[in-house]
Amino acid sequence: MEASSGSGILIPIGRTGSIERDRSLALWLVGIAGMAAGSTSFGAGIAFVKSLGA
């Protein structure tokens, strides 16, 4: 099987398209994970403030 060498890493030719797709989706996944963490922190903050009675 042939391999393409990009930045010193050997990748089988048939996998390069899916790796590029995964790389482009990675930014979206990081953004979604960040938004989920932010909303969780926001909810925890609201619950904390309510527990203080404010």
Chimera marker file (.cmm) of the C-alpha trace (Angstrom):
<marker_set name="trace">
<marker id="1" x="0.000" y="0.000" z="0.000" r="1" g="1" b="0" radius="0.5"/>
<marker id="2" x="1.324" y="3.405" z="-0.894" r="1" g="1" b="0" radius="0.5"/>
<marker id="3" x="1.689" y="6.047" z="1.750" r="1" g="1" b="0" radius="0.5"/>
<marker id="4" x="1.802" y="9.793" z="1.574" r="1" g="1" b="0" radius="0.5"/>
<marker id="5" x="4.290" y="11.516" z="3.844" r="1" g="1" b="0" radius="0.5"/>
<marker id="6" x="3.049" y="14.761" z="5.338" r="1" g="1" b="0" radius="0.5"/>
<marker id="7" x="5.226" y="16.364" z="7.995" r="1" g="1" b="0" radius="0.5"/>
<marker id="8" x="7.100" y="13.134" z="8.631" r="1" g="1" b="0" radius="0.5"/>
<marker id="9" x="4.021" y="11.018" z="9.349" r="1" g="1" b="0" radius="0.5"/>
<marker id="10" x="3.157" y="8.201" z="6.967" r="1" g="1" b="0" radius="0.5"/>
<marker id="11" x="-0.553" y="8.125" z="6.160" r="1" g="1" b="0" radius="0.5"/>
<marker id="12" x="-2.151" y="5.561" z="3.847" r="1" g="1" b="0" radius="0.5"/>
<marker id="13" x="-3.436" y="7.300" z="0.699" r="1" g="1" b="0" radius="0.5"/>
<marker id="14" x="-7.032" y="6.141" z="1.223" r="1" g="1" b="0" radius="0.5"/>
<marker id="15" x="-7.208" y="7.760" z="4.674" r="1" g="1" b="0" radius="0.5"/>
<marker id="16" x="-6.058" y="11.276" z="3.758" r="1" g="1" b="0" radius="0.5"/>
<marker id="17" x="-9.567" y="12.508" z="2.913" r="1" g="1" b="0" radius="0.5"/>
<marker id="18" x="-11.063" y="11.356" z="6.185" r="1" g="1" b="0" radius="0.5"/>
<marker id="19" x="-8.126" y="12.785" z="8.154" r="1" g="1" b="0" radius="0.5"/>
<marker id="20" x="-8.647" y="16.175" z="6.512" r="1" g="1" b="0" radius="0.5"/>
<marker id="21" x="-12.365" y="15.967" z="7.321" r="1" g="1" b="0" radius="0.5"/>
<marker id="22" x="-11.599" y="15.031" z="10.934" r="1" g="1" b="0" radius="0.5"/>
<marker id="23" x="-9.144" y="17.910" z="11.194" r="1" g="1" b="0" radius="0.5"/>
<marker id="24" x="-11.730" y="20.409" z="9.960" r="1" g="1" b="0" radius="0.5"/>
<marker id="25" x="-14.396" y="19.024" z="12.315" r="1" g="1" b="0" radius="0.5"/>
<marker id="26" x="-12.038" y="19.179" z="15.293" r="1" g="1" b="0" radius="0.5"/>
<marker id="27" x="-12.419" y="22.963" z="15.590" r="1" g="1" b="0" radius="0.5"/>
<marker id="28" x="-16.212" y="22.622" z="15.690" r="1" g="1" b="0" radius="0.5"/>
<marker id="29" x="-15.979" y="19.922" z="18.361" r="1" g="1" b="0" radius="0.5"/>
<marker id="30" x="-13.693" y="22.088" z="20.497" r="1" g="1" b="0" radius="0.5"/>
<marker id="31" x="-16.128" y="24.991" z="20.153" r="1" g="1" b="0" radius="0.5"/>
<marker id="32" x="-19.121" y="22.866" z="21.090" r="1" g="1" b="0" radius="0.5"/>
<marker id="33" x="-17.266" y="21.417" z="24.085" r="1" g="1" b="0" radius="0.5"/>
<marker id="34" x="-16.341" y="24.931" z="25.199" r="1" g="1" b="0" radius="0.5"/>
<marker id="35" x="-19.937" y="26.102" z="24.949" r="1" g="1" b="0" radius="0.5"/>
<marker id="36" x="-21.112" y="23.074" z="26.944" r="1" g="1" b="0" radius="0.5"/>
<marker id="37" x="-18.528" y="23.771" z="29.655" r="1" g="1" b="0" radius="0.5"/>
<marker id="38" x="-19.524" y="27.432" z="29.709" r="1" g="1" b="0" radius="0.5"/>
<marker id="39" x="-23.213" y="26.683" z="30.085" r="1" g="1" b="0" radius="0.5"/>
<marker id="40" x="-22.458" y="24.184" z="32.856" r="1" g="1" b="0" radius="0.5"/>
<marker id="41" x="-20.401" y="26.794" z="34.720" r="1" g="1" b="0" radius="0.5"/>
<marker id="42" x="-23.136" y="29.364" z="34.222" r="1" g="1" b="0" radius="0.5"/>
<marker id="43" x="-25.748" y="26.968" z="35.609" r="1" g="1" b="0" radius="0.5"/>
<marker id="44" x="-23.551" y="26.158" z="38.591" r="1" g="1" b="0" radius="0.5"/>
<marker id="45" x="-23.086" y="29.871" z="39.244" r="1" g="1" b="0" radius="0.5"/>
<marker id="46" x="-26.843" y="30.494" z="39.145" r="1" g="1" b="0" radius="0.5"/>
<marker id="47" x="-27.424" y="27.577" z="41.526" r="1" g="1" b="0" radius="0.5"/>
<marker id="48" x="-24.757" y="28.950" z="43.886" r="1" g="1" b="0" radius="0.5"/>
<marker id="49" x="-26.297" y="32.418" z="43.907" r="1" g="1" b="0" radius="0.5"/>
<marker id="50" x="-29.754" y="30.945" z="44.546" r="1" g="1" b="0" radius="0.5"/>
<marker id="51" x="-28.353" y="28.890" z="47.433" r="1" g="1" b="0" radius="0.5"/>
<marker id="52" x="-27.050" y="32.124" z="48.977" r="1" g="1" b="0" radius="0.5"/>
<marker id="53" x="-30.585" y="33.477" z="48.876" r="1" g="1" b="0" radius="0.5"/>
<marker id="54" x="-29.861" y="36.419" z="46.588" r="1" g="1" b="0" radius="0.5"/>
<link id1="1" id2="2" r="1" g="1" b="0" radius="0.2"/>
<link id1="2" id2="3" r="1" g="1" b="0" radius="0.2"/>
<link id1="3" id2="4" r="1" g="1" b="0" radius="0.2"/>
<link id1="4" id2="5" r="1" g="1" b="0" radius="0.2"/>
<link id1="5" id2="6" r="1" g="1" b="0" radius="0.2"/>
<link id1="6" id2="7" r="1" g="1" b="0" radius="0.2"/>
<link id1="7" id2="8" r="1" g="1" b="0" radius="0.2"/>
<link id1="8" id2="9" r="1" g="1" b="0" radius="0.2"/>
<link id1="9" id2="10" r="1" g="1" b="0" radius="0.2"/>
<link id1="10" id2="11" r="1" g="1" b="0" radius="0.2"/>
<link id1="11" id2="12" r="1" g="1" b="0" radius="0.2"/>
<link id1="12" id2="13" r="1" g="1" b="0" radius="0.2"/>
<link id1="13" id2="14" r="1" g="1" b="0" radius="0.2"/>
<link id1="14" id2="15" r="1" g="1" b="0" radius="0.2"/>
<link id1="15" id2="16" r="1" g="1" b="0" radius="0.2"/>
<link id1="16" id2="17" r="1" g="1" b="0" radius="0.2"/>
<link id1="17" id2="18" r="1" g="1" b="0" radius="0.2"/>
<link id1="18" id2="19" r="1" g="1" b="0" radius="0.2"/>
<link id1="19" id2="20" r="1" g="1" b="0" radius="0.2"/>
<link id1="20" id2="21" r="1" g="1" b="0" radius="0.2"/>
<link id1="21" id2="22" r="1" g="1" b="0" radius="0.2"/>
<link id1="22" id2="23" r="1" g="1" b="0" radius="0.2"/>
<link id1="23" id2="24" r="1" g="1" b="0" radius="0.2"/>
<link id1="24" id2="25" r="1" g="1" b="0" radius="0.2"/>
<link id1="25" id2="26" r="1" g="1" b="0" radius="0.2"/>
<link id1="26" id2="27" r="1" g="1" b="0" radius="0.2"/>
<link id1="27" id2="28" r="1" g="1" b="0" radius="0.2"/>
<link id1="28" id2="29" r="1" g="1" b="0" radius="0.2"/>
<link id1="29" id2="30" r="1" g="1" b="0" radius="0.2"/>
<link id1="30" id2="31" r="1" g="1" b="0" radius="0.2"/>
<link id1="31" id2="32" r="1" g="1" b="0" radius="0.2"/>
<link id1="32" id2="33" r="1" g="1" b="0" radius="0.2"/>
<link id1="33" id2="34" r="1" g="1" b="0" radius="0.2"/>
<link id1="34" id2="35" r="1" g="1" b="0" radius="0.2"/>
<link id1="35" id2="36" r="1" g="1" b="0" radius="0.2"/>
<link id1="36" id2="37" r="1" g="1" b="0" radius="0.2"/>
<link id1="37" id2="38" r="1" g="1" b="0" radius="0.2"/>
<link id1="38" id2="39" r="1" g="1" b="0" radius="0.2"/>
<link id1="39" id2="40" r="1" g="1" b="0" radius="0.2"/>
<link id1="40" id2="41" r="1" g="1" b="0" radius="0.2"/>
<link id1="41" id2="42" r="1" g="1" b="0" radius="0.2"/>
<link id1="42" id2="43" r="1" g="1" b="0" radius="0.2"/>
<link id1="43" id2="44" r="1" g="1" b="0" radius="0.2"/>
<link id1="44" id2="45" r="1" g="1" b="0" radius="0.2"/>
<link id1="45" id2="46" r="1" g="1" b="0" radius="0.2"/>
<link id1="46" id2="47" r="1" g="1" b="0" radius="0.2"/>
<link id1="47" id2="48" r="1" g="1" b="0" radius="0.2"/>
<link id1="48" id2="49" r="1" g="1" b="0" radius="0.2"/>
<link id1="49" id2="50" r="1" g="1" b="0" radius="0.2"/>
<link id1="50" id2="51" r="1" g="1" b="0" radius="0.2"/>
<link id1="51" id2="52" r="1" g="1" b="0" radius="0.2"/>
<link id1="52" id2="53" r="1" g="1" b="0" radius="0.2"/>
<link id1="53" id2="54" r="1" g="1" b="0" radius="0.2"/>
</marker_set>
